[in-house]
Amino acid sequence: MAYMHVPWLFILIQFLLLLVTGGAKVPAIVVFGDSSVDAGNNNQISTVARSNFEPYGRDFSGGQPTGRFSNGRVPSDFISQAFGLKPTVPAYLDPKYSIKDFAVGVTFASAGTGYDNATSDVLSVIPLWKELEYYKDYQKNLTTYLGEAKANETLREALYLMSIGTNDFLENYYTLPDRRSQFTVDQYQDFLIGIAKNFITSLYGLGARKISLGGLPPMGCMPLERTTNLFNGDACTESYNIVALSFNDKLKSLTADLNKELAGIKVVLSNPYYVLLQMIRKPSSYGFEVASVACCATGMFEMGYACDRMNPFTCTDASKYVFWDSFHPTEKTNQIIAQHMVKTALYQFM
């Protein structure tokens, strides 16, 4: 009778082995996008879209500015940590890091960029197509470092994060005349969705199978937009929020289409819209005190070089603020957003 238990013991051992190895289900985090997930790539190019100076990074490990547009870490850093990987995802162009670091996490993101090449031209930053070229270069380096079989496995099992699109509307469509003369806002959304589809299809062709497509935040509630919404006090610009919701619906449809069309792919929508809107509307529920203005400088319009360490108005405790500068969240907000994305979408890859 004792022998009857042997198969069950074998199954139990197999199950325990699965649990032990389960933590490495995602061996690396690979990131594409804009300032929401840039960790310092823009430090290495000629652009004004930088944040490698104080007070940026003052709550980062060591209190050092890295090029992240926050007082500390950005969402991709927290997501990496949630997957049992490193607590930060380094920038590919940062000379302090090598392929050894990038083997478990890398970001190609560039502050100020968008889906649309015309968006990246505004501040002379890295366009999305160039981020993909850097990724191809990374693939080659990873193959040399790990060997072809291990590199292919890493690239196949890695989680690819995309966080991009806000600049296409706020920096480009609503600010400059060219795209508005070519497209209605709905047509422009469709134009961007086409670019997103082509990008993910290209990634799939290069071996990616686990992809998170980032939704737009309530961009009409960023302090910069509230400051310029002169006719309604400092209320959110609701027309921009409506566009963000519409675009997010189109992104959701895109994920469904891609999951049907591309065999073996899993694309999810990681949507920050509602959780960030809740923080803005009821900041005290999340331990915040201020949501209408940012911590840095006056908190109304400053970001980048206008947010400098000599400004006497900068707050002393960023954890009380939803926003760090007029366009970017604080580290605390980024952590809450990342936790929400893991809980609502990215858990499927764990």
Salt bridges, closest charged atoms under 4 A:
GLU54 OE1 - ARG309 NE 3.73
ASP59 OD2 - ARG58 NE 3.83
ASP77 OD2 - ARG68 NE 2.82
ASP94 OD2 - LYS96 NZ 3.18
ASP101 OD1 - LYS86 NZ 3.78
ASP116 OD2 - ARG179 NE 2.75
GLU133 OE2 - LYS136 NZ 3.08
GLU157 OE2 - ARG156 NE 3.55
GLU157 OE1 - LYS210 NZ 2.76
ASP186 OD1 - LYS250 NZ 3.27
ASP190 OD1 - LYS250 NZ 2.89
GLU261 OE1 - LYS197 NZ 3.21
ASP325 OD1 - HIS328 ND1 2.86
